[in-house]
C-alpha cells in the first residue's frame, strides 16, 4: 500500500493567507539571494566547529544501510489483470513481496532461473 500522504496544493486564497501569516511573523526572515549563495552545507560548517568525526556522525544517513547494487530490487512497470492485483493487495501489507516470491517460485520451478 502507498504510505505517502496525498499532496494537497493550497488554493490561491490559502496561499495568500499563508503569505500574510509569514509577513506578520516577526521571526520570519527573508534572505537575500546573495546570503543564500554564501550558505554552506552543514557538514562543512560542522567539521570546522566540532571536528570531522563528530560531524560525520551527526549527518550520516539514518535507517537501514543501502543494499549492494546486486541485491537491490528493480523498479519495473508491469501490466497485470485487475483481479490478480486486487487479490494480492487484499492480503494486506507485504503483498508486493508475496507477488515477488510467487514469481520467483514459478521461475525456479520452470527452470527459468536457478533455485535459491
N, C-alpha and C positions, 0 to 999 in steps of 0.2 A: 504494500500500500504506500502511496505517496505521503511522506511525512512533512513535506514542505508546506508552509502555510500559503494560502492563495494570496497573491499580491493584489492589494487594493489601491488604486490610483485615486488620490484626492480630487474632488471636484474643484473647479475654479474658485468657488466660494470658500471651500475648506482650505484651499491653498492660500487664499487671501487672509483668512483667519489665522493660519499658522504664521504667515509673514508678519501680521500685526503683533502676534504674541512674541515673536523674536525681537521685533523692534522695541517692544515695551520692556523686554528683559534687560536689566542693567548689566547682567553678567555676560550677555551675548556680545561677542566682538566680531566685527567683520574685518578679516585680514586682507591687507593689500596684496596684490599678486606678487610683488617683489618679496614680501615677507614669506609667502608660501614657497617661493622658489628657493629661499635660503634654508628652509627646513631640511633636516637630515633624518634618515631612518633611525628608529630607536636603537638598533644595535650599535650604530656608530657613536651615538651620544653616551649610551650606557657603558661601552668599552672604556671610554675616557674617564667616566665617573666612577665606575666600580670594578673595572678590570674585565679582560676578555672572558675568562672562565665563568664568572658570575653573570655577565651579560648574556652569554650563550645559554646558560641555564634558564634565565628569565624569558628569553624569546624563542626557545626551542619549541618545536611543534608538539602539541599535546595529543593524547589519544593513541590509538593503535599505530605502530610503525607501518610504513608502506611495505607491501609485499614486493619481493623481487619481480622484475618485469615478466619472467617466465610463468609466474604463478598468478598474475593479475587476471581478472575477468576482462572480457572484451565487450564493449558496448555495441550491440548489433540490433538493427531493426528486423523484426521477424513477423511475417503475416500468419496469424493463427485464427482458426474459426472462433467466433464469439463464444459458442457454448463450451469449447475446450478452455478458453481463457477464463471464463466465469467459474468453471469447475475448479480450476487451480486457485483462483482468487478466493473462492468460498472456503478453502482450507485454512485461511487466515494468514497471519504473519509467517513469512518464510516460504510463501508459495513459489517464488522465483527459484529458490534453492531446490525445492521439491521438483519443479519442472526440469531444472538443470540435471538433477540426479536421474530422473526418468529418461531423459535424452542420452545421458552417459551410459546407463544400463542397456538401453536399446542398441546404441552404437557398439558397445562391447559384445553384446550377445550376438550381433550380426557381423562380428569381426571387422567392423569399420575402424576400430582403434583397439589398442591393447588394453586389457583389464588392469585396473589399479591394484 
